[in-house]
């Protein structure tokens, strides 16, 4: 997948990650902090919680300047405790 992304993206570009995780307090703040470490800026993530409240979907958009940023954040966000997947 990573090699395919490079073919379709022209930098700089807006890129949205969607993180699916078990709902937990502070999850959104933790994601924003991690993104800010790699790409400083102001972020307005969108949080959606499942009907029963067990799962959360967090969408966060960055301005990527190169493919390495996109790929690195996929790996880093995917390694957060309670995260199931990053789309």
N, C-alpha and C positions, 0 to 999 in steps of 0.2 A: 504494500500500500504506500509506503513512504516514497518510493521511487515514482509512483503514479502521481502523487501530489505535486511533485516538482514540475511535471509536464503541464499541469492545469493552472498553476498559480503564477501570477506576475507580481513582483514585489516593488514597492510596499503594497500591502493588501490588508483589508479587514478579514479576520479569520475568527470564526466562532467555534468554541469548544462546548460540547454538551457533556456534562459529567453526571452519571447516574450513580447514586450512592444510597446507603442506609441513612435515613434521617438522623441527624444528631446535632445537638447545640454547638454553635460555633463553626459548623462546616463551611458555610459561605465565607465567613471571615478568613478561615484558614486558606481556602482556595484563592481568595483575593490577595492575601499576603504572599503566597507562593508566586502568583503571576507577577506581582509588583517587584519581587526580587529579580526576576528575569527581564521584565519589560515595565519599567516604572511608568506610572500614570494613574489616572482616575478611572475606576471601573464601576459599572452599574450592572452587576449580575442579575439575572432573572431566575427566581426560585419558584419551582412548581413542586407541590407535594402530592403524593398519591392519595387516593380517596380514603384509605385507612391510615394514612400518615406514616407508613413504614418506610417508604422510599422518597427520595428527593431527586429532582432534576435541576441542575444549575447550569445555565447558559451564560458564558462570558465571552465577550468579543475583544480581541486584541488587534493592534496594528503591527503586523509582522513585517520585518525588513528582509528576512532571509529564511530559507527552508529549515535551517538548523534550529531556529527559534521554535518553529512549529513542531518539529519532531521532538525536540528536547522537552517541551511542555507536555506533549502527549505522554511521554515516559514518566515525567515527574508527577503529573496529575494522576496518572494511573496507579502510582505507588502509594497514594494517600490511603491511610487506614479507612476502611468502610466503603471505598470506591469500588464499584463493580466494573464500570467501563467508562471510557472517554470516547466520545464520537466527534 
